[in-house]
Amino acid sequence: MASFVVTGGGGGVGRAIAERLAARGTVVVVDVTERLESPYGRIVLVSGDASDPEVARLAARTAEAAGPLSGWVNNAAVFDDADLIGVPPERILELITTNLALAVTGCHTAVNHFRRHRRSGAIVNVSSHQAQRPVRGALPYATAKAAIEGLTRAVAVDHGPDGIRTNAVALGSITTARSEEYRAAHPEMDAQMAALHPLGRPGTTGEVADVVAFLLAPAAGFVNGAILPVDGGRAVNGPDPEARHIPRS
């Protein structure tokens, strides 16, 4: 059976992706957590920083020992807001680099592993709607995600001839334990999420996992260099200037 690597798979979206892929083979999760409890025997933890090349190579070797490594998911991310007022430029660059390095290291490790084994493979980078439409105050995150989408296209072009497909999913708001904690303290968020997403709700981690699993599968064999929105239509939703709130009588 095949094997996969999922960074940031200790919880949330990454955990859902890992559990979804475990149906196909062994999944090596790279996460800063030191323990990973899972009812799925095929999920293995490599504890460490996914931007560290040594950690990434260990994940690749661990996956390969269980079965031919065929897919790599760069999901790990750091959420730390900052703006250009009152924050030194070197700190903003550090925040941008932190997120970008996670994807660069993952792509570098995956590409070289596939090439060394003379094998085709697939990479999925997890991006965000913010790469195109930033949320105010999230400049480092939005900038890093835009760079990751550029990275996705460049790797697709450079290594498509090697049989390596590279795509990205651009997520809208997704319900996770982290977002549910925030929602509990801000009940007005439900109406805001409904207004932002034409489907009227945020997405689920399972919905993201299904799309990622598709992009890693042979069924997506001719999909390369795509940035696929998984956002319920948030990226194409614009405010209606003629909309008016009409109170009920």
Secondary structure, 3 states (H helix, E strand, C coil): CEEEEEECCCCHHHHHHHHHHCCCEEEEEEECCCCCCCCCCCEEEEECCCCCHHHHHHHHHHHHHHCCEEEEEECCCCCCCECCCCCCHHHHHHHHHHHHHHHHHHHHHHHHHHHHCCCCEEEEEEEEHHHCCCCCCEHHHHHHHHHHHHHHHHHHHHHHHHCEEEEEEEECCEECHHHHHHHHHCCCHHHHHHHHCCCCCCEEHHHHHHHHHHHHCHHHCCCCCCEEEECCCHHHCCCCCCCCCCCCC
